[in-house]
């Protein structure tokens, strides 16, 4: 399964640790934290916009479950896997997969 691969874990944990490290660093000023968090949100928005343009099936499935902004966590993995095609996997299956990944 895709969520058990080493590459997937590296990508997701790397992005989550980036956000976590911003909170844990005591020497970082409030402004730097705000700008870095804004950068994470901007990355999420850009990924969601790219998904909306390139694959509206996935975007609509994620949007229906309020998960479209979480797509940036798995975008590098999802875009590299050919079997995650809207003709092969349904919108509901993709949304269910992403919900499982978030748990």
SULWOJO-V780809 format. One record per pair of residues at least 6 apart in sequence whose C-alpha atoms are under 8 Angstrom apart, sorted by the first residue. I is the first residue (numbers start at 1). GAP is how many residues later the second one is. Records with the same first field share a line. If there is no record, write none. Layout:
I->GAP, GAP
This chain:
2->6
3->6, 98
7->70
8->66, 69
11->62, 63, 65, 66
12->61, 62
15->58
19->18, 21
22->6, 11, 14, 15
23->10
43->29
44->25, 26, 27, 28, 29
45->24
47->22, 24, 25, 28
48->11, 20, 21, 23, 24
51->7, 8
52->6, 7, 8
57->29, 34
58->28, 33, 36, 37
59->9
60->31
61->30, 31, 33, 34
62->6, 32, 33
65->30
67->31
78->6
83->6
